[in-house]
Amino acid sequence: MFEHHYLNSFDIVVFQKAKGDDKICGDSYLVQADDQHVLCAVADGLGSGEWAWEASSQATQTIETYSKESLDSVLGHVNASLLKTRGAVVSVLRIAPETNHFEFCGIGNVNVKIVSPDDSKKVGHPMPNPGFLSGRPVDLKHEQHYFPSEGCFVIYSDGIGLINNTIKDIAKRFEQTSHEVFLSELQALLSSESVSDDMTFIIGQHRPQFF
């Protein structure tokens, strides 16, 4: 499944695939924007199938409800909402393009990478806390970092085993090619992976010149 979004000067593409021949993907995601921010989140329900989806979709619905709050507070609400579910790992990224910064909060192994168009500029590397959300007490860390103009972000669940160099190559192709070519290349790349889990991949680039 592919989706394409233009939101608040960001060009965003989403790819999602269920594990093996499963009909239900246990991952859920959220892509939304207001006048000041773009927010993207991926939740990976523990395990796979319907019960995993139930937990992950509850997580993204809760994020949407409380998206105006601080991100550690948002994930606190998510944690409470996942009591009596299988639980989920979650990462939330909120970018303010006008002030060139981003916020991040996450727990578990949903990866987030920031790629700068200028290698000479250092960017922050979001680091989720270990663990998962299921209603039990957890430590949540709210990070803030610089986000480069025309930079890229990538969020992907642990069904995808990408390395940093591959992420940079993907970001470069996203910038340089048409959506049709990029989606074809991305699908070929992800399909070549040895997939033993659900997968969700979101990439977005700040493209103010197109808006």
C-alpha positions in Angstrom: 0.0 0.0 0.0 1.3 3.5 -1.0 0.0 6.9 0.1 1.2 10.3 -1.0 0.7 13.6 1.0 1.5 17.3 0.5 1.4 18.9 4.0 2.7 22.2 5.1 5.6 22.4 2.7 6.4 18.7 3.1 6.2 16.0 0.4 5.5 12.7 2.1 5.2 9.1 0.9 4.0 6.1 2.9 4.6 2.4 2.1 3.1 -0.4 4.2 3.0 -4.1 3.9 1.7 -6.9 6.1 3.8 -9.8 7.2 4.0 -12.7 4.6 0.5 -13.5 3.4 -1.3 -11.9 6.3 -4.3 -9.8 5.4 -4.0 -7.4 8.3 -0.9 -5.3 9.0 -0.1 -5.0 12.7 1.5 -1.5 12.1 -0.5 1.7 12.1 0.6 5.2 11.2 -0.5 8.9 11.4 0.4 11.7 9.0 -1.1 15.1 9.7 -0.3 18.8 9.8 -1.6 22.2 11.1 -0.4 25.7 10.3 2.9 25.3 12.2 3.7 21.6 12.4 3.9 18.4 10.5 3.4 15.3 12.7 4.2 11.7 11.7 3.9 8.6 13.9 4.4 4.9 13.5 3.1 2.3 16.0 4.0 -1.3 15.7 1.7 -3.6 17.7 3.5 -6.5 19.4 3.3 -9.7 17.3 1.3 -9.6 14.1 -2.3 -9.8 12.9 -5.5 -8.5 14.3 -4.4 -8.1 17.9 -1.3 -6.3 16.9 -3.4 -4.0 14.7 -5.8 -3.3 17.5 -3.0 -2.1 19.8 -1.2 0.0 17.1 -4.4 1.6 15.8 -5.4 2.5 19.3 -2.0 4.2 19.7 -2.3 6.3 16.5 -5.9 7.3 17.4 -4.7 8.5 20.8 -1.8 10.4 19.3 -4.2 12.2 16.9 -6.5 13.1 19.9 -3.7 14.6 22.0 -1.4 15.8 19.2 -1.3 19.4 20.5 0.4 18.4 23.8 4.0 17.8 24.5 5.2 14.6 22.9 6.1 12.9 26.2 2.6 13.7 27.4 1.1 12.3 24.1 2.9 9.0 24.6 1.8 9.0 28.3 -1.8 9.1 27.0 -0.9 6.3 24.5 0.5 4.2 27.2 -2.7 4.5 29.3 -4.8 3.7 26.3 -2.9 0.5 25.6 -3.8 -1.1 29.0 -5.3 -4.5 28.4 -4.0 -4.7 24.8 -1.0 -6.6 23.5 1.0 -3.3 23.6 3.0 -1.5 21.0 6.3 0.3 20.2 5.8 3.9 19.0 7.7 6.8 17.6 6.3 10.3 17.1 8.1 13.1 15.1 6.8 16.7 15.0 8.5 19.2 12.8 8.2 23.0 12.8 9.5 24.0 9.3 9.3 27.7 9.9 11.7 27.5 12.9 13.8 24.6 11.6 13.5 22.3 14.5 11.8 19.0 15.3 10.6 17.2 18.4 10.7 13.5 19.0 9.5 11.0 21.5 9.6 7.2 21.1 9.8 3.9 22.9 10.9 0.6 21.2 12.3 -0.1 17.8 10.5 2.2 15.4 13.5 4.0 13.8 13.7 7.7 12.9 16.4 9.2 10.7 17.0 12.8 9.7 19.0 13.5 6.5 20.5 16.9 5.7 21.0 18.0 2.1 24.2 19.6 3.3 26.6 17.0 4.8 28.5 19.7 6.6 25.6 20.5 8.9 25.1 18.2 11.9 21.6 17.0 12.6 20.2 15.3 15.7 19.7 11.6 15.8 16.5 10.7 17.6 16.9 7.8 20.1 13.8 5.9 21.3 13.9 4.6 24.8 13.9 0.8 25.1 10.7 -1.1 25.9 7.1 -0.9 24.8 3.8 0.7 25.8 1.1 -1.4 27.5 -0.1 0.6 30.4 2.8 -0.1 32.7 5.0 2.8 34.0 7.7 3.8 31.5 10.4 6.5 31.1 9.6 8.9 28.2 12.2 11.3 26.9 11.2 14.4 24.8 13.9 15.5 22.4 14.3 18.7 20.4 16.8 19.1 17.5 17.6 21.2 14.5 15.8 20.3 11.3 17.6 21.4 8.1 15.7 23.3 5.4 15.0 20.9 2.5 16.0 18.1 4.8 14.4 14.6 4.8 13.0 12.4 7.6 12.5 8.7 7.5 10.4 6.6 9.9 10.3 2.8 9.6 9.2 -0.2 11.7 11.5 -3.0 12.6 10.3 -5.2 9.7 12.7 -3.2 7.6 16.4 -3.7 8.2 18.0 -0.6 6.6 21.4 0.9 7.4 22.4 4.6 7.5 24.0 4.6 4.1 21.0 3.1 2.5 18.8 5.7 4.2 20.9 8.5 2.7 20.7 6.9 -0.8 16.9 6.6 -0.5 16.6 10.2 0.6 18.7 11.3 -2.4 16.6 9.3 -4.8 13.4 10.8 -3.3 14.8 14.3 -3.9 16.0 13.6 -7.5 13.4 11.3 -9.1 9.7 11.5 -9.9 7.3 9.9 -7.5 6.5 7.1 -9.9 10.2 6.2 -10.3 10.9 6.5 -6.6 7.9 4.3 -5.6 9.0 1.6 -8.0 12.6 1.7 -6.7 11.4 1.7 -3.1 9.1 -1.2 -3.6 11.9 -3.2 -5.3 14.3 -2.4 -2.4 11.9 -3.3 0.4 10.6 -6.4 -1.4 14.2 -7.6 -1.7 14.5 -7.7 2.1 14.0 -10.9 4.0 10.7 -9.8 5.6 9.6 -11.7 8.7 7.4 -8.9 10.1 4.9 -6.2 9.1 6.6 -3.1 7.6 5.8 0.5 7.5 8.1 3.1 5.8 7.5 6.9 5.8 9.7 9.4 4.0 9.2 13.1 3.8 11.2 16.1 2.5 10.8 19.7 3.2 10.2 21.3 -0.2 9.1 24.9 0.4 9.9 25.8 -3.3 6.9 23.7 -4.4 4.3 25.3 -2.2 
